């Protein structure tokens, strides 16, 4: 990640937008993908030279009004607009709050109390900081269950486990891009991005799109080797006393085949653990 984060984001989103997407006519062969700088400037109502300086990193203090106009011109969704403002420093950023990877005893107790739902805690870099027994059972195909991005892109189990692997991969990268906007100087995130870039061309391609996503309620379609297909939804909760941490809770529709499969998975995992302890309860 270079120092011109704002310019990189603007260039990537401009390249991803076709003229027809912005209501512009396209004449002749274009030398570059997406919109031209001049077209973005016209759509946003800003001077073309000023916009060029923004992309080049020669102008680093755009107003909130200019950023709002650029967000509309580039057809950014709410996550993308928030990311744009964070990169420019025009809104308070939660990166200013100290973060921690320590999971409190109270939160661990809450995780362990969720017996019928897989639940785990992650940080902004998608490191898994803690997980309850059912979450560990659910992710047992991975070795280890340590970082969601590493698991998705570098663990061979991922492409069978995530039935919609491509959608999951996009969401993971979008979350990492959002984290980079909150704290571009995070050394752990830089190291993770470097590792993934070296070993996964799929990650590199998605990372270079600069697409930003926050956690949603999107369904998860998983295929577990022990219990078969699982259709789950999830909720993401910010941990109030630990900035940067989120608790993720998966759920199955009550009385559905996925709910029965989760229950069976918990029983199998408990039996396996008991056997590993030599039959001791």
N, C-alpha and C positions, 0 to 999 in steps of 0.2 A: 504494500500500500504506500503510494507516494504521498508527497505533501500537498498536492493539489486535489484534495478530495472533492471539492465542489465542482471544479472543472471536469474531472473524470465522470462524475455523475451526470452533469449536463450533456456531455458528449455522448455518453452511452444511451441516455434516454432520447436524445435527438436522433441517434442512429436507429433506434428501435421504432420510430414513428414514421409511417408512410405518408406521403403528401395527401392521399385521399382520406386518411384518418383525420387529418386536420382541416379537411374541406378545401384543399388546394389542388389546382390542376397540375398535372405532371407532364412536362414537355421534353422530349428528347431523352437521350441516355444520360443517366446520372453517374458521375465518377465515384460518388460515395453513397453508402446506404443511408436511407432515412432523409430527414429534412436538412436543408442547408442552413448555415448560421443566419443568413439574412432572412430566411423564412421564419425562423423562430423569433427573431427580433421583431419582425412585422406583426406576427401573431400576438406577441407580448406587449407591443407598443413601446419598445425601447430602442435606443440608438444601436445600429448594427455594430459599430466599433466598440461600444460599451459592452455589448454581449460577447463579442470576440475576446475582449480583455477578461471577462469573467471565466470563459472556458480556458484561457491560457494561464490563469492564475495571476494576471497583472492587476486585477481588481478583485479585492477580497472583502469588501464591505457593502454589499448590496442592501437596500432597504427591504423591510418586510413587504412593502407594496410591490416592489420589483419581483421579489420571489413569488408572491401570490400570482402575479401576472405570468411568470415563467411556468409555474405549476399548471396553470390553466392551458397555456400554449402547448405544453408537453403532455397534456392529458394525464397528469399524475393522479393516482388515487389518494385517499387520505393518508395512508402510510407513506407514500412517496412524497407528498407535500410536507409532512412532518419531518421526514428525513432531509429534505432540501433545506428547510429552515435550520435544522440542527447542524448541518454541515456549514452553513453560513454564520451560525452563532447568533441568530436573531430571535431565538426563543430560549427560555431557561432550559438547560439540559440536565437530566438526571445523572449524567456522568460526573457532575460536581459533587454528588453525594457519595460518601465512602461506601464501597461495596465489600461484601464478605462472602467467602465460600463456606463458612461455618454454619451448619444447620442446627438450630436451637433444639434443646431437648423437648420443648413443648411441640415443636413442629414434627419431630420424629415420632412423638407419641400420637399425634394426629394421623400421621401416615400409617402407623401400625394399627390404628383403630379402624381403618377403612378395610375391612376384611373381604368385602365383595367387589372392590374396585381397585384396579391397578393404579397406583399413585406414586409419583416421584418428584423430586425437586431438581431444577436445573438452574444454571447461571446464564448470563447473556451469551457466553460462548458455547452454550448447549452441553457443558459438562454435567454429568449426572452426579449430584452431590449426595443424594440419599434416595432410597427406593423401598417400598414396602414389599412383603413377601410375594404378593400376587404380581407386582410389576417385575420383580426378578424372574418369576416363572414365565411371564409373558415374553420377556426378552432373553430367555435362556438360549435361543439359537446363536446369540452373539457372544463373542469371547474377546474382551470383557464387555460389560454394559458400562461404558465409561463416558462416551461423548456421542451425542446423537448424530452429529455431522460425520465423525469418523466411522460410526457404525453404518450409516447410509452409503457412504462413498467408498470405503476401504474394506469393509467386511463382506466376504463372499455370500454370507447368508442373507444380505439385505434384499437382493433382487427377487428372492422367493418369498421372503417374509412380508415385504410390502407389495401387495398386489398392484397398487398404483405407484410403482417406484418413481416414475418420472415426476408425478405430482408431488410426492414426498420430497424428492431431491430439490425441486424448485422452492418449496416452502422452507426447507432447511437453509438454503443459500440466502433466501430473502430475509430470514431471521438473522443470519450472520451479518448481512449488509446493514440491517437496522442497528445491530450491536456496534458495528464499525462507525456508524454515524454518531452514536451516543458517546463512544470513547475511541477515537481513532488511534490513540497511543497505547491501547491495551496490548502489552507484550505477549500475553498468552493467546490472544486472538490472532495477532500477527503470526505467531508460530504455527497455530492451527491452520490458518489460511495458506501459509507456505508449504506445510506438509501435504495438505489436500491438493494444492496446485501441482506439486511435483509428482504425485502418484495417481491423480484422477483427471484425465482430460474432460470428463463430463463436468466435474466441479469447475474447472478453469473456464469452460464455455459459459456456464451459468453465472459464475462470479463476474465475468466481464460484461454481463447485461446490466448490472447495477440495479436489478429489480429488488424492491424492498417489501417485506411482509412482516406483520406482527402475527402473534398466535391467533387462530380463529377457532370456530367450532366445527371445522370441516370433518366429515366422517373419515374413519380409518378402516381400511379393508386389509386385514392381515391374514396370513396363512401360517399357522403354527404347526410344526411337524408332529406334535403329540395330539392335538385336538381338532385340527383342520381349520376351515375358514372362520374368521371373526369379523363382524361388522360392529364397530365401536364409534362412539362420539367422544369428544373430550372437552374439558373446561380448563382454562389456564388462569391461575389466581396469583396476582402479585403478592409477595410476602412483605407486609407492611414494615416490619422492624428489620428487614434485611434487604436493602436496595439492590436490585439486580437479580434477585432470586424469584423464581416462579414455581408454584406447585401445579403439576399437571395431573388431572384425574380422568381416567378413561371410564366409560360406562357402556353397558349393553342394554338394549331394550328389554325391560322386564319380561320374563317368561319366554324370551326368544331363544332360538338355537344358539346364538352367541352367548347369552346369559348362562345357559346350561354348559356350554363349552368352557367358559371362564370358571365355573364352579368345579368342573372336572379337572381343569388345569391346576387349580389350587389343591385339590385332593391328591393328584399325581405328584405335585411338587412336595407336599408334606410327606407323602409316603417315601419318596426318594430321599429326602433329608433324613427321615427316621432310619432308613436302611443304611445311609452313610454313617450314622452315629452308632451303628451296631444294634439297632432295634431299641435303643433307649428313648423314652418319650421326651 
